[in-house]
């Protein structure tokens, strides 16, 4: 479960965590839009801007992304990322976690919010 602790609200009920390199590299590529009803959390080895960049090549649907620092505070957010965008999308600040969500699920999330997952 992904929770916005700042606002005491559930964002999505299901969470998948990508800790291994291959899981992080794959991200949402080749995922079926019908089965994407969860938050995909990519845990990076360290806080970084460049290493937290994403793309949407081979992602067949729009999605939202939220970047968190090591304390799980939101440092940046992009909504409705279009499919097959090759240009890297880089967060404004260093991030330790990347949270990919179904389009529209990050609507109420703001910079500085604290997110938690179980």
N, C-alpha and C positions, 0 to 999 in steps of 0.2 A: 504494500500500500504506500503510495506517495502522498505525503501530507505537507501542506504549507503551514508550518508551526506558527508563523507570524499572524496568520489570519484564522488559524484553527479550522482549516478546511481540507477535505480530501480532494486531491486532484485526479487521481486514478486509483482503482482498486488493486491492480496487478502491477508488479515490478519485475523486470529481468535485469540482472547485473552482468555486464561484460567486463571481466577483469583480465582475461587472457588477451594477448596481442591479437590473435586471429579474430576473436570475438569483437574487439574494438575496431579492427580494420574492416570487418564486414558490416558492422552497424546495422542499418536498415536495408542494405542492398539486397535485392531479390525477395524481400518480404512481401507477403500478400496483404493488400490493404484491408481485406476482410478479417484477417487475424491480428491486425495491429490495434489492439485495445489495451495496451499497457505502456508503462514508462520504461524505456531502455536506458539504463544508466551505465555510461562508460567511465570506468575509474582509471584515471591516468596515473603513471608512476610518480609524477610530481606536478606541481603547479606550473603551468606554461601557457603562453599565448599561441605561439606557433604550433606547438604540439596538440593544442585543443581546437585547431581549425578543422572544419568538416566540409564535405561536399555532398551533393545528392545524386551523383552518377549511379545509375542502376537502382534508384529508388523511384518507384512508379506512382507515387502519390505525394501530395503536400504534407508537411509536418512542421511542428514547432520544436525549437531547441532552446534549452536554458543552460547556461554555464554557471557553475558553483565553485567557490574557493574551497580550501581544505577544511574550513569550518562549516561548509554547506550553505553559505550565504550566496545569494544570487548576485553575480557580477555582470551578467549580460543576458539578453534574450532576443531571439528572432522568431517571428511568427510567420506561418504559412510559407515555408520555404518550398519553392517550386521543384518538381521532379527534374532530374537530369541537368542540374546546375554544376558545371565543372569548376567554376571559379571558387576558390576556397573562401569559406565564411569564417572569419577570425573574430574571437571575442575581444571586447574593448579592454579587458583586464585578464590577468593570468587566471587559469581555472585548473582545478583538480578533477572535477566531475563534469561530464556532459550528459544532460538529460534530454532524450529525444521523446517527443510526445505526439499523439494524434493531433492534427491541425485543430486549433481552437482551444485545446486544453490548457495552454499557458496564458490564456487571456487575462486572468486576475493576478498573475505573478508579476512582482515588481522587483527592481534592483534593491538589494538589502534584505529581502525576505529570507527566512530560514526554512529550508526544506529538509524533510526527514523521510526515511523509508524503512519498511519492516518486511 
